[in-house]
Each structure stands twice: as structure tokens, then as C-alpha cells.
Amino acid sequence: MLDKAIKGSQAYWGWLIALVVLMGIGFACYLYQWFEGLRITGMSRDVSWGFYIGQLTYFVGVAASGVMVVLPYYLHDYKAFGRITIMGEFLAVAAIVMCGLFVMVDLGYLPRMLNIMLYPNPKSILFWDMIVLNVYMLLNIIIGWNVLSAERKGVPYQKWIKVLIYISIPWAFSIHTVTAFLYAGLPGRHYWLTAIMAARFLSSAFCSGPALLILLCLIVKKFTKFDPGKEQIRTLGGIVAYAMIINVFFFFLELFTAFYSQIPGHMHPIQYLFVGLEGHNRLAPWMWTAAFFALVALILLIVPATRRRPDVLAVACVAVIISTWIDKGFGLVPGGFIPNPFERVTEYWPTVPEIFISVGIWATGFFILTVLYKVAVSVKEEVAA
Amino acid sequence: MGMDRRQFLKVMGLSTALGLGGKAAWDFFAPGQAEAALKEAPLTEGKKWGMVVDMSKMTDQVLDECIAACHREHNVPDLGNSKEEVKWIWKETYEHTFPEQEHEYSVEKYRHKNFLLICNHCTNPPCCRVCPTKATWKREDGIVMMDQHRCIGCRFCMAACPFGARSFNWGDPRKAPKELNPDFPTNPQYPTRSKGVVEKCTFCAERLAKGKLPACVEAANRMGPNILTFGDLDDPESEVRKLLRSHYTIRRKPELGTGPNVYYIV
């Protein structure tokens, strides 16, 4: 089926070439990092994870959210989602490739990466994160490809695929739970040391991922002959609405615990993020931007009249993505490190090469996504014709 | 004890030569003293190494000497930039060393006073738990070790350590600025390392193996007695245990359950 990917319009090729250019710039910046070390980033002894790990966390969520179309289709027999499950699965594949790349650029000594398998430590959550992410990627590639092939041939897919599909459902939850455990079990990092971390991660994933999927569906509808369907988009809109409400609710639970208990260690990171600490407030404008877009998204999503209009829903989805991305892809990581174990504030800000390396990885993800969607959409067009 | 180790070994050797079995012979000559003599473990054989820092004797001068000795011993470069800083041992004020224990009326003599900070060699170290490659691990003698040649540079251990005891080589330590480090590397005997790996205090494991005290303790001893005391916490007769018996001591963040093995007499 891959032949479908090399027959496309000028716009398709133009888009791919643009992505390749961004990938090239990112790779050049990575070479600079390779020779100079991670000193070219904004990270420091005090904030030892930054933008890369934030992106890893965010895109694990996007990957996990594929289950939001798979689960209703297979467990609740919600037939309408059959049309778009492949889009959820291929989005998951692209997202996980990005996760893997973000981990790789974050490693100080990449050539030793295989040490994770040569000298595995089963007590390390990072070891399990590697396993669940890789297995989830394989599951989605195998399931997506086989289901699509069967669809093209006009035959039902094989029975063993069904088994893999059922496995993939709890597995999707596991990838984001394990990613939350990377943070949630560390002593002395108050912003992360919260039992609700995995729940927060899942709720933010289940609004941001489907929001992205809605936008992708609208793009596919506009640029191809395949229509993902009105009902599908409307149902996804409902999922985004509920997940976003839960996401914001969980955030308020964190605020309550920190500020009603009045324990300084628990209040400090949130104070740093939203109002600043000891005069350092670099992230505050961003966090308020996230809060603003969360509010906009909630209003547009909760009111049925706005949620059901595809153009307004698209705006709401963009708002959800901005809000959740700032919260999880940007604020979460520094919030865990600031203030540091000595109650001192060292701020973090990504550098230009750090941003370009990240842009290169996003471009790689979108490249993979475009090619996979091209194949999927071409097959759907062919079957429909 | 009545005899030092050298005398003890002499008598043991002599009695063996006379055809009497080692410990049995000792019991014959001086009953009960064999156990006592064996109690102060040699530096190569501790069960749970720990350190006691006597803050009543600590001064900035001693701190600077200790830091310099350690960093010279381990080729820790001065990068002239706090964000890239590598430090195995350093100083920090009382308020920031014990942020949870400081209060507005806290002992005035300690306010703004600098404390000595190193890896706590925790009994239950979170850094070892999170390391995906076992590049950092706990030895049977209680030392939290760091293999800079296995580390992949994920920095999970830095996120896990609640004491900020770990440093990362953001750049290449071999490219330490010459004007700040004219004689770098300061110790050709110590293994070199590259950029992209984590490093930390190892209680001078390489010195202990030769029966020598950690470099900071040796430096402190030159400045005065018992400012830093290193020894086996499992041995009730060790110097560290004697100090812990006779003084009130505090540890950093004991509530986190990591079990720090560096004690501060205050």
C-alpha cells in the first residue's frame, strides 16, 4: 500500500518538502548539540529536564488518545468510529516516533542508549516507559496496517488482529500512566509528587489528542475526497468537552491540596508558575495564557450550539491544544524543578537550537503522519470509488 | 581498646607461628579483647559508611579547603558558570540547607552560616531506584556509586535526588577553561570522563580501597580534629557512632525516607 504515498498532488509534495527542510534544520542543530553537548540548551544543574522531556510527555498523551476512537468502536460497538479508527491509530504511531526522538535528543550520551536493554533496571520507570511505548507503537502499526489492508481487499481482518486490538486498549492507558509515574514517584519534587498525576495526564491526553484528531479530520475533509463524517466529529467534540472539564477539575484539586494545606513546599511551584517566586516569573504569562485558553475552550465546548458548529469547534480545539500544551509540554517540567531542593530559584528557558531541534522532531512526526494518512485516505477513496 | 591494629596483627602472627590457632590464641592470652580489636573496621571493610559534620567547629576556611581537596582529587573543573556547574561537595547557608527546619527564631549562630554538603549516600537512595541502566547503584558498604562510563545521561537521577547532590556534564569537562583551571586535569590518576554523563561524590571509594580517608575528611583533619568524621555506622564502637551518641544531630529532609547518612552536629 505504500505506493499510495508516492502518488500525490503538488500541494502534498510541497508540504512534505517543507517538512523535510525543517527536519534538516533540526538535524543541523542536533549535530551542533552532538559536538557541544547539552550545554547548548537552556537546561542547568537545577532544571535538568526541559523542553524535550515536556514534548515527550505531551506526545505520549497524544498517542494514548488514539484509544478514544478505538475504545468506543470495539468495546461499545459504536460503528461510526470505524471510519476514523485508522486515523487515531496512525496519529498514535506518529506521536510515539516523536516521543522516541525527544528522548534520544535529550540523552547526554546517545551511543550508550542500548545500556537500557543490556543492563536493565526493572525498578526504573524509564525502563518500563521504553517498553510500553515501543509495544504500543508496534501494536498500532500492526493493527492499523492489517485492518487497512483488509479494508482495501474488501475482506474482514484476521481474528488475531482483534486480540491485539483488545490488548491495545488498556495498553493505551498504560503508556500515559507509566509516563506519569516517571514524575509522580520522586521524593522532594512537590509539583510532581501527587497521586492524581496519572489521572491528570489521562484527562489532558483525552482532550488534547481528540482535539488534534478533529482538526486532522477537518483538514482531510477539506483536502481529500474522504469525509471522516459529521457524526464522528460531533462525537469527538463531546469527548473533548468532557475530558477538558475533567482536566480543569483535576487541576483545581491540585490547587486545593496545595493552598488549603498551606504547606510551603506544595505551594511554591504553583506560585512560581502563576505569579512568580522571589521576583522570578518567566513562565507566569504562559500559564495565564493557558488558563485563558482553557476558559475559552470550556465555554465553546460546553455550549451545545457552539460545540456543534464545525468551524467553532475547530477554534475550541485549537484553544484546548494551546492550553494543554502550555500546561503539560511547557510548565510541567520546570514546575517540578523550581524552586530547587535548596529553595532557590534558577529559571529555565529553551534556547534557539533547542527549539529548532524540537521543531525538527515535530516536522518528522508530521511527515510520518502525512504519509500514513495519505495511504489511509487513498485506500478509503479507492474503496469508496 | 588496649592495642592498636598493628600490635594486634603482630600478636596474631606470632601466635599462629607458635602453632596456636589465630583467635583461639588471642583468647588464651587476653580473653575478650579480640572482638574489641576487630571492631574498628579498617577503611576497606566498612558495612555502612557515614559522615558526621561538626558544625560548631566548621568555618568557611575549612569548607573551602575541603571543596578544593575533593575537586582537585576528582578533576572537577571550574566552568565559571553556575548553570553548568559540576560539584561533588559545596557549601550552602543553613536556611537553604534545611529549608523545612529553619524558623524565624532559629539558632542565631547558624543563621547565614555555611554548611558542608555532599551526597548523603542514602540508605534508600531514589537515584539508584530510577536509574535505567544501573549506572548508579548502592554498594554493600553503603556507598552510592556512580559509573560515569555506563551512564546514558538521562538525568533521571538528578530529578530523583532531593538533595541536589548530582551534577551533569553539560559540556565536555576536558575542555574546562584554561584560565580558570591552569593545572587541569588536577589528578592524572583519576579516570577522565566525557560530556553528557552524571557524576557525584562517591565518598572517595577509590581512596577507601587503598585504606585512605576521603579527601575532604583528610583536608578537614589538617585544619583541626573531628570537624569531619568518617566511619562505619554499623559499628557501635566507631568514632561516628560515638559522636552520634554524645551529640544532637540533624539530617537533611529525613521526612522523605531516603535515610541520609550524613549527620550534622548542631
Boltz contact constraints between the chains, C-beta under 6 A:
constraints:
  - contact:
      token1: [A, 37]
      token2: [B, 170]
      max_distance: 6.0
  - contact:
      token1: [A, 37]
      token2: [B, 171]
      max_distance: 6.0
  - contact:
      token1: [A, 37]
      token2: [B, 195]
      max_distance: 6.0
  - contact:
      token1: [A, 37]
      token2: [B, 196]
      max_distance: 6.0
  - contact:
      token1: [A, 38]
      token2: [B, 170]
      max_distance: 6.0
  - contact:
      token1: [A, 39]
      token2: [B, 84]
      max_distance: 6.0
  - contact:
      token1: [A, 39]
      token2: [B, 170]
      max_distance: 6.0
  - contact:
      token1: [A, 39]
      token2: [B, 171]
      max_distance: 6.0
  - contact:
      token1: [A, 44]
      token2: [B, 83]
      max_distance: 6.0
  - contact:
      token1: [A, 45]
      token2: [B, 85]
      max_distance: 6.0
  - contact:
      token1: [A, 45]
      token2: [B, 167]
      max_distance: 6.0
  - contact:
      token1: [A, 48]
      token2: [B, 155]
      max_distance: 6.0
  - contact:
      token1: [A, 48]
      token2: [B, 158]
      max_distance: 6.0
  - contact:
      token1: [A, 107]
      token2: [B, 152]
      max_distance: 6.0
  - contact:
      token1: [A, 107]
      token2: [B, 153]
      max_distance: 6.0
  - contact:
      token1: [A, 107]
      token2: [B, 154]
      max_distance: 6.0
  - contact:
      token1: [A, 108]
      token2: [B, 153]
      max_distance: 6.0
  - contact:
      token1: [A, 108]
      token2: [B, 196]
      max_distance: 6.0
  - contact:
      token1: [A, 108]
      token2: [B, 197]
      max_distance: 6.0
  - contact:
      token1: [A, 109]
      token2: [B, 152]
      max_distance: 6.0
  - contact:
      token1: [A, 109]
      token2: [B, 153]
      max_distance: 6.0
  - contact:
      token1: [A, 109]
      token2: [B, 196]
      max_distance: 6.0
  - contact:
      token1: [A, 109]
      token2: [B, 197]
      max_distance: 6.0
  - contact:
      token1: [A, 112]
      token2: [B, 152]
      max_distance: 6.0
  - contact:
      token1: [A, 113]
      token2: [B, 152]
      max_distance: 6.0
  - contact:
      token1: [A, 115]
      token2: [B, 133]
      max_distance: 6.0
  - contact:
      token1: [A, 115]
      token2: [B, 150]
      max_distance: 6.0
  - contact:
      token1: [A, 115]
      token2: [B, 152]
      max_distance: 6.0
  - contact:
      token1: [A, 116]
      token2: [B, 132]
      max_distance: 6.0
  - contact:
      token1: [A, 116]
      token2: [B, 133]
      max_distance: 6.0
  - contact:
      token1: [A, 119]
      token2: [B, 133]
      max_distance: 6.0
  - contact:
      token1: [A, 119]
      token2: [B, 134]
      max_distance: 6.0
  - contact:
      token1: [A, 121]
      token2: [B, 131]
      max_distance: 6.0
  - contact:
      token1: [A, 121]
      token2: [B, 132]
      max_distance: 6.0
  - contact:
      token1: [A, 121]
      token2: [B, 134]
      max_distance: 6.0
  - contact:
      token1: [A, 123]
      token2: [B, 129]
      max_distance: 6.0
  - contact:
      token1: [A, 124]
      token2: [B, 130]
      max_distance: 6.0
  - contact:
      token1: [A, 124]
      token2: [B, 131]
      max_distance: 6.0
  - contact:
      token1: [A, 124]
      token2: [B, 132]
      max_distance: 6.0
  - contact:
      token1: [A, 126]
      token2: [B, 132]
      max_distance: 6.0
  - contact:
      token1: [A, 126]
      token2: [B, 156]
      max_distance: 6.0
  - contact:
      token1: [A, 127]
      token2: [B, 132]
      max_distance: 6.0
  - contact:
      token1: [A, 186]
      token2: [B, 159]
      max_distance: 6.0
  - contact:
      token1: [A, 186]
      token2: [B, 160]
      max_distance: 6.0
  - contact:
      token1: [A, 187]
      token2: [B, 126]
      max_distance: 6.0
  - contact:
      token1: [A, 187]
      token2: [B, 162]
      max_distance: 6.0
  - contact:
      token1: [A, 187]
      token2: [B, 256]
      max_distance: 6.0
  - contact:
      token1: [A, 188]
      token2: [B, 162]
      max_distance: 6.0
  - contact:
      token1: [A, 188]
      token2: [B, 256]
      max_distance: 6.0
  - contact:
      token1: [A, 340]
      token2: [B, 164]
      max_distance: 6.0
  - contact:
      token1: [A, 341]
      token2: [B, 162]
      max_distance: 6.0
  - contact:
      token1: [A, 341]
      token2: [B, 163]
      max_distance: 6.0
  - contact:
      token1: [A, 341]
      token2: [B, 164]
      max_distance: 6.0
  - contact:
      token1: [A, 342]
      token2: [B, 92]
      max_distance: 6.0
  - contact:
      token1: [A, 342]
      token2: [B, 96]
      max_distance: 6.0
  - contact:
      token1: [A, 343]
      token2: [B, 96]
      max_distance: 6.0
  - contact:
      token1: [A, 343]
      token2: [B, 99]
      max_distance: 6.0
